[in-house]
């Protein structure tokens, strides 16, 4: 059965109205930002655990995705197992929609109709957040008619109930969910919420209508600039269309020459300084999806 994303047929028009185009940066601006980042103290950065770093090699460069087993443990376990089997090697991006996402992961048929031989995964659309999973709040969004805070858990944009409500819950935790912003990785499925298996997608832009409908399991922390380079199209729709592919996919801890990735700590004063560069004239911040967490790799 073909894996799909709800509302995908309307994605192009939705994204046109929902996302502002990124302003191009000059070399001078990029150089200035790089210089500032390089001057930050070592304690402003955290190293991504190699066991939770998925490395994807493509024709455009290497993409690194930080995995969050504390948010979607079953999905992370399955993705890592399939990567270690070599299931994702030479698998095409069979469905790529500009302004939306890059879908891949069908290592059986390569056209979006196949799965792995592993069992399907129960939905992990939301998660419970305890005091040990601190979130740096930036703004708010409406969800289910109520306003919820938005911020960052590590490099992942999330929406969350306030931690102060934890004392009112049986497990001492509050509800939270990842947000489908650019760079976020999420699992494809059929109309059955519990049908995710091997196919996944990397977001090219924000897509609010996917939030709490698909299981988010990672965020791109290296090579995000490659996400919008993949050729747009869908296998079977345009005769002769040749998609890009994932050359190989590995867990960094299994690699001899694995990349080392650092992410700015969102609870460090340096991140607060970084946030100020996004503040608008009225003192508010833009949508969480328009704010980035600095990363560096070597």
N, C-alpha and C positions, 0 to 999 in steps of 0.2 A: 504494500500500500504506500502511496506517495506521501512523503512528509511535507507539510506545508506550514505557513505562518498565517494566522488569522488576519484578515484585512490586507493581505499582501497585495492584492490586485489594485488597491487604492493607495499603495505606499508612496508612489511618486508624488501624487497630489498632496497627500498628507504631509509629507516631509517638506514640500515646497513652502507650505504655510507655517509649519511648526518650527523649522530650523532656519536661523539666519545664516547667510553664507559667511564663511571665514574670510577675514581680510588677509590678503597676502602679506607676508612679512618680508622686509628687505634683509639683505645679508647683514647690514649694520645692526639691525634689531636683534637678529638671531645671535650674532657674535656677542652683543652686549649681554643678552640673557645667559648665554653660556658662560661668560666671564663671571657674572654674579653667582651662578650656581657653583662654579668651581671654587669660589672663595668661602663657601659655607663650611662650618665646622663638621667634622666627621659624625658627631652625634646628631646632626640634623637628618641623617640618612639611616635607613635600615636596609639590610641585604635580604633579597628574596630567597627563601629556602629552596635550594635546588630540587628537593623532592616535590615541591609544589610550583615548579616552573615548567610549563610546556613549551617546547621549542619547535617552531614550524618553519621549515625551509621552503622558500618559494623563489621564482625567477626574479622577483624584485628585491629580495633580501630576506633576512631572518626576522620572524615575529616571535616575541616571547609573551606568553600569557601566564599571569600569576593565578594559581588555582586556590579556591577557598573551600577546603573540606569541612570547615566549621559552619559553612552556609549551605552547601549542597553536597553532603558526604557521599551519597550514592552515585551522583553524576560524576563527581571528581574521580571516584574509584573506577568507574567504568571507562572514562576517557583515558585514564592512565593505563588501565589494563589493555585497552585496544591499541594505544600507542606502543606499548611494550611488545605487543604481538606483531607489530608492523602493519596493522590493519589500515592505518591512515596513509601509508606510503604510496605516492603516485596517484592519489585520489583527487579528482577534479573538483573545482568550485562549480558545481553543476547549475547553480542558480544565483546570479548576481544582479541585484537591482540597485541602480544608481540612487544615491540619497537614502538608502535603506540598509542593505546588508549583503554579506557574502556567505552563501550556504554551501556546505561541503560535508564530508564524512560518510558518504555512501561507498564503502570499500567493497561492496558486493557487486552492484550493478553499475555504479558510477553515474546514475541519472536521477537519483532521488527516490527510486522505488525500492531500494534495498536496505537491509539491516545487517548487523553482525549476528553471530550465533549466540551471543550473550542474551540473557533475558532483558525485557523492557524494564525501565526504571520508574518507580513511583514518582509522582510530581513533588518537586521541592521549590514551589513558587515563592514561598516566604520562609522566614526563619525566626527563631526566638533569640533575642539578644540579651545577654547578661552584662553585668558590670565589667566583666573581663573583655568585652568587645566594645571598646570605647569608639564613639563616633564624634567627629568634629563637625558640628552643625554649621551650615552656611545659610540656609534659607528655609522655605516651606512650600508645600504643594497641597492642592486639594485631592483627597483620595476618599472615595465613598461618601462624599459630601462633608468630610471633616478635614481640617487642616492638619497635616503631619509635617514634622521637620525633615529636612533633607540635608545630607552632608556626606562625609567620606568615612568609610571603614577601610583602613589601609588605602589601596588605590581604587576601591570600588565605590561608585556613587550609590547611595541608599536613601530610602525613606524610612523613617522610624518613629514609633511612639516615644514620648519623652521617658528618660530613664527614671524619672520621679514616680512613674506609674508602676514601677516594678514592685513596690511594697504592697500593691493591691492585688498582685497575681500569685497564684499558688506556687509557680516555679521560680518566682523572683526575677522573671525576665519580661521583656516587652516585645511586641511584634515588630518586624522589620522586613524589608524586601529590597533586593537589588533593583536598579533602574537601568533601562535599556538606552544607555548613552553610547556615543561613539567609542569603540574600543572594547566594549563589553562583549563577552562570549556567552551564548545561551543555547539551549538544546531545542532542536526541531522535534515536532511530534505530529500525530494525526489529530483528529477531533477528540480522541480519547486523551484526557489529561495525563494518564499514566502510560503513555505509549512511546516515550522517548527511548532511543536505543543507541545509535552511533552518530547520527547526523547532527551537526551543530552549525551555528552561524556566528560570524563576527560582524558586529554593527559598524556600518559606515557613517551613521548619523543617529540622532535621537529618534526613538519610536515609542512614545508614551503608551500607545494602545497595546503594547506587548507586556507591559508591567503586570506582574502577578498572574500572567497567563502562560509564561514559559519559564523554565528553570535556569536561572543564571548561575554559572559556576566559575567564572573567571573574568579578568580584565587585562587588556593588553598593556604591558609595561615596557615593551621594547618593539620598535619597528612599527609603531602606529601610523607612521607616514606612508606605509605601504598599503594600508587597507583600502584606499580609494584608487589603487592602480590596477586592480584585477579587472579583466575584461567583462563588460556588462553583457548579459544574455542568459538564456536558459536552454539547456540541452533539449533538443527535439522541437524547439519553436522556430529556429532559423536554420535552414539547411546549410551544412558546411561550417557552422559556428564551432570553433575549437576553444574550449575553456582553458583557463589557467589551472594549475594543480598545486597540491602540496607535494613537494618532492619527497620529503620525509618528515616525520613527527617523532620527537623523542622527549622523554622526561630528562631534565637537565642533570639530575643525579646519576643518570646512566651514561653520561657522555664524558669522554676523556678531556675534551677541550670545551667544556660548557661555558657559555657566557656568564659573566657575573653582573647581576642587575641590582641597582640600588634605587630605592624609592624614598622621596622625602617623607619624613614622619609628619603626619597631619596634626599631631599634638605638640609639635615643636614650634617655638616662636618664629622660626624661619618660614613656616607655612602661613602663619598669620600675616607676615610681611608679604608673602607671595599673593595672598588673597587680596590685599589692598590694590594690586595692579588690575583687578577685575571690577572693583567697586565703581558703581555708576555715580553720576553727578548728584543724584538725590540720596546718596548714602546707602542704597540697597545693592544687592548683588544680582547678577543675571541668573538664569536658570542653572541648576546644578550641572546640567549637561554641557554648559558653555564654560565650565571651569575645569582646568586640568591639574593633575598632581604631577609635579616634576619627577622625572626618572633619569637615570644615566646607566649606561652599560659599557662593559669592556670585555 
